[in-house]
Amino acid sequence: MATPAGNAHLNYLRQCLSLAERSPPRATNFRVGALLVQRRDESGHTTDDRILSTGYTLELPGNTHAEQCCLLNFAAAHAVRDDDNDKDDCIAEALPSDPIRRVLLYVTMEPCARRLSGQTPCVQRILQTRTAGRRGIDKVYFGVREPDTFVGESQGCRMLTAAGVEWEHVAGLEEEILAVAMAGHDHREDKAGKVEDGKEGEGKQGKGRPDTDLLLPPPLPLPPSQIHPHGGTNIDDITPEERRRQEQLPRNPKKRMMMTEVNFIRGVPSTHQPFE
């Protein structure tokens, strides 16, 4: 369900949005920001909140997501080492387990349920904080559903619900969140529409079209009277007898060369051979 604007949830999402803006624009990622917050169980009271960690997409080396960086930053602050055999389990152990406080995750976009890179999806990382009876992350607040750009229809909320994790869509910042999240995707579209192999591709401006100024109409067919019986064209429109008579006359070498050049320009086969 959606949360009314103008409350603490929106303020946290604005902080997440500021974090997302630090992420470098990429055609292969969404720019997302995340906050890990601890809050007393009493509904509606946020004045005693504690921010445990922050993160944003690509903050840490590798193809890292915001939720992933947020949890790894928390782990680094609580002496969970990179060489731990099961680092995710160590993060879960390091999260506070105060019975009167809940651990909440604020993130600009719905956590991913699938990653094309093969890395652990963010929903799975959230669920790993709740293994072995731990309370872990209790609830997720987000500003927009994950677009279908990379993996199709989003499944994050469905998986959270199936695992017993609450989630809530905080309405009011959708346009701003998507503008930041997809800032690098214009370049992705431009690449799809660039010219390759001499042909114009399809891009965000539509299909490429040939230059109509360079197209000429096909030549008209010659009348039968101008078709030479031996395969040439009867340029001078003379009878076969007159042509045979002219062919027996002595030729001027310069004129023969000029005729050959004219025929070559017109694309007409010629029986005359140029001088070597």
Buried (B, 14 or more C-beta within 10 A) or exposed (E): EEBEEEEBBBEBBBBBBBBBEEBEBBBEBBBBBBBBBBBBEEEEEBEEBEEBBBBBBBBBEEBBBBBBBBBBBBBEEBEBEEEEEEBBBBBBBBBEEEEEBBBBBBBBBBBBBBBEEEBBBBBBBBBBBBEEEBBBBBBBBBBBBBBEBBBEEBBBBEBBEEEEBEBBBBBBBBEBBBEBBBBBBEEBEBEEBEEEEEEBBEBEEEEEEEEEEEEEEEEEEEEEEEEBEEEBBBBEEEEEEEBEEEEEEEEEEEEBBEBBEEBEEEEBEBEEEEEE
